[in-house]
Amino acid sequence: MPLKIYGPVQAGGSLGAVLMVLAEKQVPFELVPIDMGKYEHKTPAYRALQPFAQTPVMDEDGFILFESRAICRYLAEKYADRGTALIPTEPKAKARFEQGASIEFANFHPYAVPIIMEGLGKPLKGGATDKRVYDAAVAGLKERLAAYEVVLGTQRFIGGDEFTLADVFHVGHGAFLAHAGCDLMTSSGPNVARWFGEITARPSWTRWVRDGDAVRSTAAYDSE
Ligand SMILES: N[C@@H](CCC(=O)N[C@@H](CS)C(=O)NCC(=O)O)C(=O)O
């Protein structure tokens, strides 16, 4: 049975990371679309897979795994000898990668998500942006990206000098920021702009987007 990935019909930043790893590793898979607009992620059947009612979920012959970063790490290690390495093995390179992965979780994701929710998610559903929440998250991200600018002045990628999962973890949500009215990935300094431009230009990412919009849908899928 092919690997199954349950993902939102509507584009999702967390799913984006998993898709990128699958493409970097050239692993075929089947997408099981979950229509969050119809609350398919809240059904008892879906909650049996993912008790937190979130996407994505991986099903590998009955081995169910959720949390996008855990799925990415599993796939990167399982297919270590295939495609791009994604997780270094040399201890210092691996430590630098772990530093980058922690930077994303602690300093990027907590700010990017409210910007995307307030600037894109709510308006798409006909709701109103909470300007205070949005502005506070933009200010927080701006401050953090100033530190990224320093880090990326001494290394090519956020997890060291090689492209790693730490970069992958940034792409999905980072790419949505512009659609949420936030230009920080290009305006935070030359190093951040160079880095984010480079990681979002990878074919493993561009194949899932078209004209700047995520077109990830079952119809657009080509997992080969
Ligand atoms: N930490 C989770 C977050 C997943 C997540 O927030 N997924 C979004 C779609 S991108 C979702 O399911 N949102 C629905 C909800 O939280 O109710 C992961 O990385 O997999």
The ligand as an SDF file (V2000), in Angstrom:
LIG
                    3D

 20 19  0  0  0  0  0  0  0  0999 V2000
    1.7400   21.0390   15.3330 N   0  0  0  0  0  0  0  0  0  0  0  0
    0.8960   20.5360   14.2640 C   0  0  0  0  0  0  0  0  0  0  0  0
    0.0430   21.6870   13.7730 C   0  0  0  0  0  0  0  0  0  0  0  0
   -0.8660   21.2660   12.6890 C   0  0  0  0  0  0  0  0  0  0  0  0
   -1.8610   22.3270   12.3260 C   0  0  0  0  0  0  0  0  0  0  0  0
   -2.0130   23.3610   13.0010 O   0  0  0  0  0  0  0  0  0  0  0  0
   -2.5580   22.0600   11.2380 N   0  0  0  0  0  0  0  0  0  0  0  0
   -3.5920   22.9570   10.8160 C   0  0  0  0  0  0  0  0  0  0  0  0
   -3.6420   22.9690    9.3000 C   0  0  0  0  0  0  0  0  0  0  0  0
   -2.1160   23.5920    8.6290 S   0  0  0  0  0  0  0  0  0  0  0  0
   -4.8860   22.4570   11.3730 C   0  0  0  0  0  0  0  0  0  0  0  0
   -5.1330   21.2620   11.3560 O   0  0  0  0  0  0  0  0  0  0  0  0
   -5.7240   23.3570   11.8670 N   0  0  0  0  0  0  0  0  0  0  0  0
   -7.0090   23.0150   12.3580 C   0  0  0  0  0  0  0  0  0  0  0  0
   -7.1520   23.1940   13.8310 C   0  0  0  0  0  0  0  0  0  0  0  0
   -6.1480   23.4080   14.5220 O   0  0  0  0  0  0  0  0  0  0  0  0
   -8.3100   23.1130   14.2770 O   0  0  0  0  0  0  0  0  0  0  0  0
    1.7380   19.9640   13.1330 C   0  0  0  0  0  0  0  0  0  0  0  0
    2.8420   20.4710   12.9200 O   0  0  0  0  0  0  0  0  0  0  0  0
    1.3150   18.9970   12.4840 O   0  0  0  0  0  0  0  0  0  0  0  0
  1  2  1  0
  2  3  1  0
  2 18  1  0
  3  4  1  0
  4  5  1  0
  5  6  2  0
  5  7  1  0
  7  8  1  0
  8  9  1  0
  8 11  1  0
  9 10  1  0
 11 12  2  0
 11 13  1  0
 13 14  1  0
 14 15  1  0
 15 16  2  0
 15 17  1  0
 18 19  2  0
 18 20  1  0
M  END
$$$$
